[in-house]
Amino acid sequence: MTAKKRSTPNTWNDPDDAPELTEAFFKTADVYAGTELKSRGRPKAATTKQAVKIRLDADVLSALRASGEGWQTRINETLRASLHLAGRV
């Protein structure tokens, strides 16, 4: 019968065996404020949007996409205006 192999490498016992702390290490390292882990990336918005699936006519979708980048935002603004909703803050 064969012995089970360890799934994780042995821990370092000698501090001289530790890898060098490079710039790349610090770019990917976790950042803490006290004991709280700070998340990376874009902060969460106060009001988030919800993803939905909507069926549009091909010519409508084509015209919206042809209007350039930000066409989904323009759809949202158009719907908001047609429903007489207040703008986002």
Phi and psi in radians as a Rosetta constraint file:
Dihedral C 1 N 2 CA 2 C 2 CIRCULARHARMONIC -1.560 0.35
Dihedral N 2 CA 2 C 2 N 3 CIRCULARHARMONIC 2.606 0.35
Dihedral C 2 N 3 CA 3 C 3 CIRCULARHARMONIC -1.371 0.35
Dihedral N 3 CA 3 C 3 N 4 CIRCULARHARMONIC 2.593 0.35
Dihedral C 3 N 4 CA 4 C 4 CIRCULARHARMONIC -1.277 0.35
Dihedral N 4 CA 4 C 4 N 5 CIRCULARHARMONIC 2.396 0.35
Dihedral C 4 N 5 CA 5 C 5 CIRCULARHARMONIC -1.526 0.35
Dihedral N 5 CA 5 C 5 N 6 CIRCULARHARMONIC 2.591 0.35
Dihedral C 5 N 6 CA 6 C 6 CIRCULARHARMONIC -1.222 0.35
Dihedral N 6 CA 6 C 6 N 7 CIRCULARHARMONIC 2.381 0.35
Dihedral C 6 N 7 CA 7 C 7 CIRCULARHARMONIC -1.471 0.35
Dihedral N 7 CA 7 C 7 N 8 CIRCULARHARMONIC -0.294 0.35
Dihedral C 7 N 8 CA 8 C 8 CIRCULARHARMONIC -2.101 0.35
Dihedral N 8 CA 8 C 8 N 9 CIRCULARHARMONIC 2.585 0.35
Dihedral C 8 N 9 CA 9 C 9 CIRCULARHARMONIC -1.222 0.35
Dihedral N 9 CA 9 C 9 N 10 CIRCULARHARMONIC 2.789 0.35
Dihedral C 9 N 10 CA 10 C 10 CIRCULARHARMONIC -1.104 0.35
Dihedral N 10 CA 10 C 10 N 11 CIRCULARHARMONIC 2.599 0.35
Dihedral C 10 N 11 CA 11 C 11 CIRCULARHARMONIC -1.362 0.35
Dihedral N 11 CA 11 C 11 N 12 CIRCULARHARMONIC 2.708 0.35
Dihedral C 11 N 12 CA 12 C 12 CIRCULARHARMONIC -1.317 0.35
Dihedral N 12 CA 12 C 12 N 13 CIRCULARHARMONIC 2.367 0.35
Dihedral C 12 N 13 CA 13 C 13 CIRCULARHARMONIC -1.823 0.35
Dihedral N 13 CA 13 C 13 N 14 CIRCULARHARMONIC -0.503 0.35
Dihedral C 13 N 14 CA 14 C 14 CIRCULARHARMONIC -1.870 0.35
Dihedral N 14 CA 14 C 14 N 15 CIRCULARHARMONIC 2.138 0.35
Dihedral C 14 N 15 CA 15 C 15 CIRCULARHARMONIC -1.029 0.35
Dihedral N 15 CA 15 C 15 N 16 CIRCULARHARMONIC -0.402 0.35
Dihedral C 15 N 16 CA 16 C 16 CIRCULARHARMONIC -1.239 0.35
Dihedral N 16 CA 16 C 16 N 17 CIRCULARHARMONIC -0.292 0.35
Dihedral C 16 N 17 CA 17 C 17 CIRCULARHARMONIC -1.471 0.35
Dihedral N 17 CA 17 C 17 N 18 CIRCULARHARMONIC -0.165 0.35
Dihedral C 17 N 18 CA 18 C 18 CIRCULARHARMONIC -1.162 0.35
Dihedral N 18 CA 18 C 18 N 19 CIRCULARHARMONIC 2.545 0.35
Dihedral C 18 N 19 CA 19 C 19 CIRCULARHARMONIC -1.236 0.35
Dihedral N 19 CA 19 C 19 N 20 CIRCULARHARMONIC 2.774 0.35
Dihedral C 19 N 20 CA 20 C 20 CIRCULARHARMONIC -1.225 0.35
Dihedral N 20 CA 20 C 20 N 21 CIRCULARHARMONIC 2.414 0.35
Dihedral C 20 N 21 CA 21 C 21 CIRCULARHARMONIC -1.482 0.35
Dihedral N 21 CA 21 C 21 N 22 CIRCULARHARMONIC 1.786 0.35
Dihedral C 21 N 22 CA 22 C 22 CIRCULARHARMONIC -1.685 0.35
Dihedral N 22 CA 22 C 22 N 23 CIRCULARHARMONIC 3.045 0.35
Dihedral C 22 N 23 CA 23 C 23 CIRCULARHARMONIC -1.052 0.35
Dihedral N 23 CA 23 C 23 N 24 CIRCULARHARMONIC -0.666 0.35
Dihedral C 23 N 24 CA 24 C 24 CIRCULARHARMONIC -1.094 0.35
Dihedral N 24 CA 24 C 24 N 25 CIRCULARHARMONIC -0.649 0.35
Dihedral C 24 N 25 CA 25 C 25 CIRCULARHARMONIC -1.077 0.35
Dihedral N 25 CA 25 C 25 N 26 CIRCULARHARMONIC -0.799 0.35
Dihedral C 25 N 26 CA 26 C 26 CIRCULARHARMONIC -1.242 0.35
Dihedral N 26 CA 26 C 26 N 27 CIRCULARHARMONIC -0.470 0.35
Dihedral C 26 N 27 CA 27 C 27 CIRCULARHARMONIC -1.199 0.35
Dihedral N 27 CA 27 C 27 N 28 CIRCULARHARMONIC -0.513 0.35
Dihedral C 27 N 28 CA 28 C 28 CIRCULARHARMONIC -1.839 0.35
Dihedral N 28 CA 28 C 28 N 29 CIRCULARHARMONIC 0.002 0.35
Dihedral C 28 N 29 CA 29 C 29 CIRCULARHARMONIC -1.255 0.35
Dihedral N 29 CA 29 C 29 N 30 CIRCULARHARMONIC 2.640 0.35
Dihedral C 29 N 30 CA 30 C 30 CIRCULARHARMONIC -1.219 0.35
Dihedral N 30 CA 30 C 30 N 31 CIRCULARHARMONIC 2.521 0.35
Dihedral C 30 N 31 CA 31 C 31 CIRCULARHARMONIC -1.980 0.35
Dihedral N 31 CA 31 C 31 N 32 CIRCULARHARMONIC 2.260 0.35
Dihedral C 31 N 32 CA 32 C 32 CIRCULARHARMONIC -2.054 0.35
Dihedral N 32 CA 32 C 32 N 33 CIRCULARHARMONIC 2.532 0.35
Dihedral C 32 N 33 CA 33 C 33 CIRCULARHARMONIC -1.994 0.35
Dihedral N 33 CA 33 C 33 N 34 CIRCULARHARMONIC 1.720 0.35
Dihedral C 33 N 34 CA 34 C 34 CIRCULARHARMONIC 1.232 0.35
Dihedral N 34 CA 34 C 34 N 35 CIRCULARHARMONIC -2.097 0.35
Dihedral C 34 N 35 CA 35 C 35 CIRCULARHARMONIC -1.783 0.35
Dihedral N 35 CA 35 C 35 N 36 CIRCULARHARMONIC 0.002 0.35
Dihedral C 35 N 36 CA 36 C 36 CIRCULARHARMONIC -1.624 0.35
Dihedral N 36 CA 36 C 36 N 37 CIRCULARHARMONIC 2.236 0.35
Dihedral C 36 N 37 CA 37 C 37 CIRCULARHARMONIC -1.316 0.35
Dihedral N 37 CA 37 C 37 N 38 CIRCULARHARMONIC 2.180 0.35
Dihedral C 37 N 38 CA 38 C 38 CIRCULARHARMONIC -1.530 0.35
Dihedral N 38 CA 38 C 38 N 39 CIRCULARHARMONIC 2.263 0.35
Dihedral C 38 N 39 CA 39 C 39 CIRCULARHARMONIC -1.387 0.35
Dihedral N 39 CA 39 C 39 N 40 CIRCULARHARMONIC 2.627 0.35
Dihedral C 39 N 40 CA 40 C 40 CIRCULARHARMONIC -1.641 0.35
Dihedral N 40 CA 40 C 40 N 41 CIRCULARHARMONIC 2.892 0.35
Dihedral C 40 N 41 CA 41 C 41 CIRCULARHARMONIC 1.609 0.35
Dihedral N 41 CA 41 C 41 N 42 CIRCULARHARMONIC -2.915 0.35
Dihedral C 41 N 42 CA 42 C 42 CIRCULARHARMONIC -1.185 0.35
Dihedral N 42 CA 42 C 42 N 43 CIRCULARHARMONIC 2.322 0.35
Dihedral C 42 N 43 CA 43 C 43 CIRCULARHARMONIC -1.195 0.35
Dihedral N 43 CA 43 C 43 N 44 CIRCULARHARMONIC 2.683 0.35
Dihedral C 43 N 44 CA 44 C 44 CIRCULARHARMONIC -1.190 0.35
Dihedral N 44 CA 44 C 44 N 45 CIRCULARHARMONIC 2.437 0.35
Dihedral C 44 N 45 CA 45 C 45 CIRCULARHARMONIC -1.331 0.35
Dihedral N 45 CA 45 C 45 N 46 CIRCULARHARMONIC 2.695 0.35
Dihedral C 45 N 46 CA 46 C 46 CIRCULARHARMONIC -1.101 0.35
Dihedral N 46 CA 46 C 46 N 47 CIRCULARHARMONIC -0.733 0.35
Dihedral C 46 N 47 CA 47 C 47 CIRCULARHARMONIC -2.103 0.35
Dihedral N 47 CA 47 C 47 N 48 CIRCULARHARMONIC 2.125 0.35
Dihedral C 47 N 48 CA 48 C 48 CIRCULARHARMONIC -1.709 0.35
Dihedral N 48 CA 48 C 48 N 49 CIRCULARHARMONIC 2.778 0.35
Dihedral C 48 N 49 CA 49 C 49 CIRCULARHARMONIC -1.703 0.35
Dihedral N 49 CA 49 C 49 N 50 CIRCULARHARMONIC 2.748 0.35
Dihedral C 49 N 50 CA 50 C 50 CIRCULARHARMONIC -1.949 0.35
Dihedral N 50 CA 50 C 50 N 51 CIRCULARHARMONIC 2.311 0.35
Dihedral C 50 N 51 CA 51 C 51 CIRCULARHARMONIC -1.340 0.35
Dihedral N 51 CA 51 C 51 N 52 CIRCULARHARMONIC 2.318 0.35
Dihedral C 51 N 52 CA 52 C 52 CIRCULARHARMONIC -2.346 0.35
Dihedral N 52 CA 52 C 52 N 53 CIRCULARHARMONIC 2.802 0.35
Dihedral C 52 N 53 CA 53 C 53 CIRCULARHARMONIC -1.894 0.35
Dihedral N 53 CA 53 C 53 N 54 CIRCULARHARMONIC 2.220 0.35
Dihedral C 53 N 54 CA 54 C 54 CIRCULARHARMONIC -2.316 0.35
Dihedral N 54 CA 54 C 54 N 55 CIRCULARHARMONIC 2.486 0.35
Dihedral C 54 N 55 CA 55 C 55 CIRCULARHARMONIC -1.766 0.35
Dihedral N 55 CA 55 C 55 N 56 CIRCULARHARMONIC 2.160 0.35
Dihedral C 55 N 56 CA 56 C 56 CIRCULARHARMONIC -2.110 0.35
Dihedral N 56 CA 56 C 56 N 57 CIRCULARHARMONIC 2.692 0.35
Dihedral C 56 N 57 CA 57 C 57 CIRCULARHARMONIC -1.106 0.35
Dihedral N 57 CA 57 C 57 N 58 CIRCULARHARMONIC 2.572 0.35
Dihedral C 57 N 58 CA 58 C 58 CIRCULARHARMONIC -1.034 0.35
Dihedral N 58 CA 58 C 58 N 59 CIRCULARHARMONIC -0.705 0.35
Dihedral C 58 N 59 CA 59 C 59 CIRCULARHARMONIC -1.216 0.35
Dihedral N 59 CA 59 C 59 N 60 CIRCULARHARMONIC -0.579 0.35
Dihedral C 59 N 60 CA 60 C 60 CIRCULARHARMONIC -1.172 0.35
Dihedral N 60 CA 60 C 60 N 61 CIRCULARHARMONIC -0.845 0.35
Dihedral C 60 N 61 CA 61 C 61 CIRCULARHARMONIC -1.088 0.35
Dihedral N 61 CA 61 C 61 N 62 CIRCULARHARMONIC -0.726 0.35
Dihedral C 61 N 62 CA 62 C 62 CIRCULARHARMONIC -1.077 0.35
Dihedral N 62 CA 62 C 62 N 63 CIRCULARHARMONIC -0.774 0.35
Dihedral C 62 N 63 CA 63 C 63 CIRCULARHARMONIC -1.131 0.35
Dihedral N 63 CA 63 C 63 N 64 CIRCULARHARMONIC -0.683 0.35
Dihedral C 63 N 64 CA 64 C 64 CIRCULARHARMONIC -1.141 0.35
Dihedral N 64 CA 64 C 64 N 65 CIRCULARHARMONIC -0.818 0.35
Dihedral C 64 N 65 CA 65 C 65 CIRCULARHARMONIC -1.131 0.35
Dihedral N 65 CA 65 C 65 N 66 CIRCULARHARMONIC -0.612 0.35
Dihedral C 65 N 66 CA 66 C 66 CIRCULARHARMONIC -1.210 0.35
Dihedral N 66 CA 66 C 66 N 67 CIRCULARHARMONIC -0.347 0.35
Dihedral C 66 N 67 CA 67 C 67 CIRCULARHARMONIC -1.272 0.35
Dihedral N 67 CA 67 C 67 N 68 CIRCULARHARMONIC -0.107 0.35
Dihedral C 67 N 68 CA 68 C 68 CIRCULARHARMONIC 1.856 0.35
Dihedral N 68 CA 68 C 68 N 69 CIRCULARHARMONIC -3.082 0.35
Dihedral C 68 N 69 CA 69 C 69 CIRCULARHARMONIC -1.068 0.35
Dihedral N 69 CA 69 C 69 N 70 CIRCULARHARMONIC 2.514 0.35
Dihedral C 69 N 70 CA 70 C 70 CIRCULARHARMONIC 1.593 0.35
Dihedral N 70 CA 70 C 70 N 71 CIRCULARHARMONIC 0.250 0.35
Dihedral C 70 N 71 CA 71 C 71 CIRCULARHARMONIC -1.144 0.35
Dihedral N 71 CA 71 C 71 N 72 CIRCULARHARMONIC -0.551 0.35
Dihedral C 71 N 72 CA 72 C 72 CIRCULARHARMONIC -1.208 0.35
Dihedral N 72 CA 72 C 72 N 73 CIRCULARHARMONIC -0.651 0.35
Dihedral C 72 N 73 CA 73 C 73 CIRCULARHARMONIC -1.139 0.35
Dihedral N 73 CA 73 C 73 N 74 CIRCULARHARMONIC -0.698 0.35
Dihedral C 73 N 74 CA 74 C 74 CIRCULARHARMONIC -1.137 0.35
Dihedral N 74 CA 74 C 74 N 75 CIRCULARHARMONIC -0.622 0.35
Dihedral C 74 N 75 CA 75 C 75 CIRCULARHARMONIC -1.070 0.35
Dihedral N 75 CA 75 C 75 N 76 CIRCULARHARMONIC -0.803 0.35
Dihedral C 75 N 76 CA 76 C 76 CIRCULARHARMONIC -1.047 0.35
Dihedral N 76 CA 76 C 76 N 77 CIRCULARHARMONIC -0.790 0.35
Dihedral C 76 N 77 CA 77 C 77 CIRCULARHARMONIC -1.113 0.35
Dihedral N 77 CA 77 C 77 N 78 CIRCULARHARMONIC -0.698 0.35
Dihedral C 77 N 78 CA 78 C 78 CIRCULARHARMONIC -1.131 0.35
Dihedral N 78 CA 78 C 78 N 79 CIRCULARHARMONIC -0.777 0.35
Dihedral C 78 N 79 CA 79 C 79 CIRCULARHARMONIC -1.117 0.35
Dihedral N 79 CA 79 C 79 N 80 CIRCULARHARMONIC -0.727 0.35
Dihedral C 79 N 80 CA 80 C 80 CIRCULARHARMONIC -1.059 0.35
Dihedral N 80 CA 80 C 80 N 81 CIRCULARHARMONIC -0.773 0.35
Dihedral C 80 N 81 CA 81 C 81 CIRCULARHARMONIC -1.159 0.35
Dihedral N 81 CA 81 C 81 N 82 CIRCULARHARMONIC -0.716 0.35
Dihedral C 81 N 82 CA 82 C 82 CIRCULARHARMONIC -1.204 0.35
Dihedral N 82 CA 82 C 82 N 83 CIRCULARHARMONIC -0.447 0.35
Dihedral C 82 N 83 CA 83 C 83 CIRCULARHARMONIC -1.637 0.35
Dihedral N 83 CA 83 C 83 N 84 CIRCULARHARMONIC 0.026 0.35
Dihedral C 83 N 84 CA 84 C 84 CIRCULARHARMONIC 0.991 0.35
Dihedral N 84 CA 84 C 84 N 85 CIRCULARHARMONIC 0.787 0.35
Dihedral C 84 N 85 CA 85 C 85 CIRCULARHARMONIC -1.669 0.35
Dihedral N 85 CA 85 C 85 N 86 CIRCULARHARMONIC 2.606 0.35
Dihedral C 85 N 86 CA 86 C 86 CIRCULARHARMONIC -1.179 0.35
Dihedral N 86 CA 86 C 86 N 87 CIRCULARHARMONIC 2.659 0.35
Dihedral C 86 N 87 CA 87 C 87 CIRCULARHARMONIC -1.207 0.35
Dihedral N 87 CA 87 C 87 N 88 CIRCULARHARMONIC 2.858 0.35
Dihedral C 87 N 88 CA 88 C 88 CIRCULARHARMONIC -1.305 0.35
Dihedral N 88 CA 88 C 88 N 89 CIRCULARHARMONIC 2.572 0.35
